[in-house]
Amino acid sequence: MAWRFLIGNIVIWACFALPNFLFFDLIPIGPTRVMCYISNQIYSDYFAYFVNPVMYFGLPLIILISFAIQTHRNLRLMRRSRRLKRLERQMTSVKFETIFTEYRCFIFYFR
């Protein structure tokens, strides 16, 4: 089962990264410096409006929030005790701080 997930993950990410090899060019901007440049306008729009916001922010945020909700739900289902309540408060603060940090990093990236 793990091999199937591994092979599937490799295939999906290879298909996702293949256009990078085709449409990214290195342009010299000095004697020792080069810059990456997207040579295709359609791929440039795809990269700017889909890859950056969806793949690097939206999808990880959705995964993070869904696992946070599942963790919160599982903690609620467990037996109530003083130690469990403290653990639930700690987990809630960690979840909110993680989501806030990711959002803050995304906003500063696109400024």
Secondary structure, 3 states (H helix, E strand, C coil): CHHHHHHHHHHHHHHHHHHHHHHEEEEECCCCCEEEEECCHHHHHHHHHHHHHHHHHHHHHHHHHHHHHHHHHHHHHCCCCHHHHHHHHHHHHHHHHHHHHHHHHHHHHCC
